[in-house]
């Protein structure tokens, strides 16, 4: 999505290499309409709400003459025409008087109207599958912008219990979206990944969850999640946690780090020291899901290790070898004075087996599904 300066434009005008590809915009021309595939066959090709433009969009937020596109020697270019609500490419608003080169599969928003860019070669073969439902993807990104700007997330809480007497010791905070199409955490992060906003979404979910959870009766311990990409900027993660700590006061907090993110000892030691200073405990999440390494448990020693659901599922009917393997891992964790937590328990039989194997804590549908405060 490079910005085109005047020098580059001049080189494009002088270029003798011309392709015959046809460019398309794929999207709805009005709310609720099916996807249309409009060839960009004007020079310039004007998009707007005014009658007589090349592509008329019946969205109230679209201006009369909203934006123009044109092809120079096979290169598709885009410029906003002073619209009220802006033209966006892959989530970034185009500045006034800025000419932007557009690539295949780019996502353009004319205000709220989403369109995917497609290209067809002279042979008739398309780059990508036109029949794909790009409208759903585009609208999801529009909804994601609303979700982030208006903080439209609803924290859910799942109980974590002491296995011995099944009393609750706290809750894991799990995020849910409050906009259509982005209700699940998977859908939210899928949209976030397309805009490289995973870290921002993770921080929003954590902040809103703690803001609500701190007022729960009896002030329970709150287990909060991180996204693996947050470990790429440990100082930024620490700063965000300092802000959380200032908001929560003495609320008991546990930060969960996925096991795949704990393999950098320098980063983990830095984070571990900062958490201790803030009075936030540490948990390694999904232990055993793919690359569990006990060495990391000794370096930046956590307070909890959450054993992945793949190790717990059906453990009551597992082979003797599998049970002995899990029992050995649990004992090694407990020997390090770390509390072992079994994730994903769904039946009383699994609960009893985990108790026999030495687990301290448990979590899963058997003890309660995630629910709003």
CORFEN-V657321 format. One record per residue. N is the residue number from 1. PSI is psi in whole degrees, 0 to 359 (NA if undefined). Layout:
<<N;PSI> <N;PSI>>
//
This chain:
<<1;52> <2;147> <3;140> <4;121> <5;174> <6;322> <7;318> <8;320> <9;318> <10;321> <11;322> <12;320> <13;327> <14;349> <15;143> <16;359> <17;114> <18;130> <19;160> <20;14> <21;147> <22;130> <23;146> <24;154> <25;126> <26;118> <27;181> <28;142> <29;351> <30;158> <31;133> <32;355> <33;153> <34;164> <35;135> <36;155> <37;99> <38;119> <39;140> <40;91> <41;13> <42;162> <43;86> <44;164> <45;107> <46;130> <47;132> <48;189> <49;351> <50;143> <51;137> <52;353> <53;168> <54;318> <55;109> <56;125> <57;127> <58;57> <59;135> <60;335> <61;353> <62;137> <63;166> <64;301> <65;98> <66;307> <67;161> <68;145> <69;150> <70;158> <71;128> <72;112> <73;45> <74;354> <75;128> <76;128> <77;153> <78;141> <79;136> <80;144> <81;39> <82;32> <83;157> <84;316> <85;5> <86;158> <87;132> <88;142> <89;118> <90;39> <91;354> <92;130> <93;135> <94;133> <95;162> <96;138> <97;18> <98;131> <99;128> <100;135> <101;134> <102;138> <103;160> <104;140> <105;357> <106;152> <107;120> <108;133> <109;120> <110;94> <111;245> <112;357> <113;115> <114;136> <115;138> <116;140> <117;129> <118;162> <119;140> <120;132> <121;168> <122;335> <123;353> <124;355> <125;136> <126;149> <127;103> <128;171> <129;110> <130;326> <131;348> <132;146> <133;81> <134;338> <135;316> <136;316> <137;315> <138;315> <139;329> <140;323> <141;324> <142;314> <143;324> <144;323> <145;318> <146;315> <147;315> <148;313> <149;327> <150;4> <151;50> <152;61> <153;151> <154;111> <155;140> <156;155> <157;132> <158;130> <159;142> <160;128> <161;157> <162;123> <163;330> <164;314> <165;3> <166;27> <167;145> <168;134> <169;354> <170;191> <171;142> <172;134> <173;125> <174;133> <175;146> <176;147> <177;154> <178;22> <179;151> <180;132> <181;347> <182;38> <183;323> <184;156> <185;328> <186;315> <187;320> <188;314> <189;334> <190;317> <191;319> <192;322> <193;325> <194;339> <195;7> <196;44> <197;28> <198;319> <199;315> <200;319> <201;317> <202;318> <203;322> <204;313> <205;320> <206;314> <207;310> <208;323> <209;316> <210;323> <211;319> <212;317> <213;334> <214;341> <215;6> <216;151> <217;142> <218;11> <219;68> <220;164> <221;135> <222;123> <223;121> <224;148> <225;163> <226;160> <227;142> <228;328> <229;341> <230;336> <231;350> <232;343> <233;75> <234;318> <235;321> <236;321> <237;317> <238;316> <239;319> <240;325> <241;326> <242;320> <243;319> <244;316> <245;322> <246;325> <247;324> <248;344> <249;239> <250;12> <251;133> <252;120> <253;145> <254;125> <255;125> <256;128> <257;129> <258;144> <259;331> <260;348> <261;4> <262;12> <263;355> <264;104> <265;325> <266;311> <267;316> <268;321> <269;322> <270;313> <271;317> <272;315> <273;320> <274;321> <275;318> <276;319> <277;326> <278;354> <279;30> <280;128> <281;168> <282;139> <283;139> <284;122> <285;154> <286;37> <287;129> <288;6> <289;350> <290;317> <291;46> <292;130> <293;118> <294;340> <295;322> <296;334> <297;331> <298;324> <299;281> <300;84> <301;123> <302;171> <303;334> <304;148> <305;122> <306;111> <307;131> <308;151> <309;331> <310;334> <311;338> <312;327> <313;122> <314;22> <315;335> <316;335> <317;17> <318;164> <319;161> <320;323> <321;317> <322;319> <323;319> <324;322> <325;313> <326;320> <327;322> <328;316> <329;317> <330;316> <331;322> <332;319> <333;315> <334;328> <335;335> <336;10> <337;40> <338;138> <339;130> <340;126> <341;129> <342;121> <343;149> <344;25> <345;128> <346;346> <347;157> <348;331> <349;318> <350;321> <351;315> <352;320> <353;318> <354;326> <355;318> <356;328> <357;353> <358;8> <359;144> <360;318> <361;165> <362;159> <363;145> <364;174> <365;333> <366;328> <367;351> <368;138> <369;157> <370;136> <371;156> <372;161> <373;NA>>
//
